Amino acid sequence: MVDVLPLVEARLHSALGEPDARAAVTFLGTDRVEVLRFTEGDVVRYATLGMSARPMADPTVVVADPVKGPRAELVLSVRAGNADTDKVLRPLAVLAASPQVEGLIVSPGASLDVGDPLWPGAPFTSVLVAESGGLVEDLELDAPADPVRFLPLLPMTPNEAAWKRVHGAAALQERWLNSGTDLRDPLRKSVALD
């Protein structure tokens, strides 16, 4: 088996530049997860590194396949300067460890909730997982391994998360788009959901 993490880190560097900070978190019984911070102008991007070390597996499977299965890393983009968003490192690491800890398969359209504000004063406790392939291209691996997908995270207010559960991810994204919502604003208010 090839160690995919150096390849993943190289892909992040080629897409986002050199990280200006990194932090590592290890949870009992899980692999180490790093969160890298990239700053470009007034936008700060946080990317996980470690979630893709193993494929995500269905928790009902007795023995997980060590090669086949979806792999992903998470990317969060926010505007700098309005909030202490660097405190998002631990919540992001928690989300990245969730496939190992809880047996989740993280995919586009999913909601992930940390139960507390993503950073001090944040109106968000959860995120919507968006489609990959935009900011950071998927990383193809040698067959039979699945590619590593770099999944953007879109912060959701509790009202938006509840509305998304009823109406679906596509409807919420359309509501954001039609309202001109700045999803990178770390202190934004909930979109109108009437």
C-alpha positions in Angstrom: 0.0 0.0 0.0 1.2 3.4 -0.9 1.3 6.2 1.7 -1.1 8.7 0.2 -0.5 11.5 2.6 2.6 12.9 0.9 0.7 12.9 -2.4 -2.2 14.7 -0.7 0.0 17.3 0.9 1.7 17.9 -2.5 -1.7 18.4 -4.2 -2.7 20.9 -1.5 0.6 22.8 -1.9 0.2 22.9 -5.7 -3.4 24.2 -5.4 -3.1 26.5 -2.4 0.6 27.4 -2.0 2.7 26.9 1.1 0.9 26.6 4.4 1.7 29.4 6.9 0.7 27.3 9.9 -0.2 23.7 10.8 -1.5 21.9 13.8 -1.8 18.2 14.6 -4.5 16.5 16.7 -4.6 12.8 17.7 -7.7 11.2 19.2 -7.5 8.0 21.2 -7.7 5.1 18.8 -7.3 7.1 15.6 -4.6 8.2 13.2 -3.1 11.7 13.6 -4.9 14.5 11.7 -3.2 17.7 10.7 -4.9 20.9 9.8 -2.9 23.2 7.4 -3.7 26.9 7.1 -3.2 28.7 3.8 -3.6 32.5 3.5 -4.3 34.2 0.2 -5.2 37.9 0.4 -8.2 38.2 2.8 -9.1 34.6 2.5 -7.9 31.9 4.9 -8.2 28.2 4.0 -8.0 25.4 6.4 -7.3 21.9 4.9 -7.2 18.6 6.8 -4.4 16.1 6.2 -4.8 12.6 7.4 -8.5 11.8 6.8 -7.5 10.2 3.4 -4.9 7.9 4.9 -7.4 5.1 4.8 -10.6 4.6 2.8 -13.8 5.4 4.6 -15.7 2.2 5.2 -19.3 1.2 5.9 -19.5 0.6 9.7 -21.6 -2.6 9.1 -18.8 -4.3 7.1 -16.9 -6.7 9.4 -13.5 -6.2 7.7 -12.8 -2.9 6.0 -11.0 -3.0 2.6 -7.6 -1.3 3.1 -7.5 -0.1 -0.5 -10.9 0.4 -2.0 -13.4 2.9 -0.8 -13.9 6.7 -0.8 -11.1 8.9 0.5 -11.4 12.6 1.3 -9.9 15.6 2.9 -11.9 18.7 4.1 -11.3 22.3 3.1 -12.9 25.3 4.8 -12.5 28.9 3.4 -13.3 32.0 5.4 -12.6 35.7 5.3 -9.7 36.8 7.6 -9.8 39.4 10.3 -13.4 39.4 11.5 -13.3 36.4 13.9 -10.8 34.1 15.6 -11.2 31.4 12.9 -7.9 29.7 13.9 -9.9 28.1 16.7 -11.6 26.0 14.0 -8.5 23.7 13.9 -9.8 21.2 16.6 -13.4 21.1 15.2 -12.0 20.4 11.8 -9.8 17.6 13.1 -12.9 16.2 14.9 -14.8 16.1 11.6 -11.8 14.6 9.7 -11.6 11.8 12.4 -15.3 11.0 12.2 -14.9 8.3 9.6 -12.6 6.4 11.9 -14.4 7.2 15.2 -18.0 7.0 14.1 -17.8 5.0 10.9 -19.2 7.9 8.8 -18.7 8.1 5.0 -18.4 11.8 4.4 -19.8 12.7 1.0 -21.3 15.8 -0.8 -24.7 16.8 0.6 -23.9 15.5 4.1 -24.2 17.7 7.2 -21.5 17.4 9.8 -22.2 18.9 13.3 -19.6 19.5 16.0 -22.2 20.6 18.6 -20.3 23.8 19.5 -19.5 27.0 17.6 -16.8 26.3 14.9 -14.8 29.2 16.4 -15.5 31.7 19.2 -18.6 33.8 18.4 -19.4 31.7 15.3 -23.1 31.4 14.4 -22.3 28.0 13.0 -22.1 24.6 14.7 -22.3 22.5 11.5 -21.2 22.5 7.9 -22.6 21.3 4.6 -20.2 19.1 2.6 -20.0 20.5 -1.0 -18.9 18.8 -4.3 -15.2 18.4 -4.8 -13.2 19.3 -7.9 -13.3 23.1 -7.7 -10.6 24.7 -5.6 -8.4 21.6 -5.3 -8.7 18.9 -8.0 -9.3 15.3 -7.0 -6.1 13.2 -6.6 -6.2 10.1 -8.7 -4.5 7.1 -7.1 -3.3 3.8 -8.7 -6.1 1.3 -9.2 -7.9 -0.2 -7.4 -7.8 2.7 -4.9 -10.4 5.4 -5.2 -9.3 9.0 -5.8 -8.9 11.4 -2.9 -11.6 14.1 -3.0 -11.0 17.6 -1.5 -14.5 18.4 -0.1 -15.3 22.1 0.6 -17.2 22.8 3.8 -19.9 25.4 3.9 -20.8 26.6 7.5 -24.5 26.4 8.3 -26.4 28.2 11.1 -28.7 25.9 13.2 -31.7 27.3 11.2 -30.1 26.5 7.9 -29.1 23.0 9.1 -32.7 22.3 10.2 -34.1 23.7 6.9 -31.6 21.6 4.9 -32.8 18.4 6.7 -36.3 19.0 5.4 -35.6 20.5 1.9 -32.2 19.0 1.0 -28.7 20.3 0.3 -29.4 21.5 -3.2 -32.3 23.6 -2.1 -30.2 25.3 0.6 -27.4 26.0 -1.8 -29.9 27.5 -4.3 -31.3 29.7 -1.5 -27.7 30.9 -0.7 -27.0 31.5 -4.4 -30.3 33.4 -5.0 -29.7 35.6 -1.8 -26.1 36.4 -2.8 -24.9 34.9 0.5 -21.2 35.3 1.3 -20.4 31.9 2.6 -16.9 33.0 3.5 -18.2 35.6 6.0 -17.3 34.1 9.4 -20.0 36.1 11.2 -22.8 36.0 8.5 -26.4 35.7 9.5 -28.8 32.9 8.4 -30.2 33.2 4.9 -34.0 34.0 4.8 -35.7 30.6 4.9 -39.4 31.6 4.7 
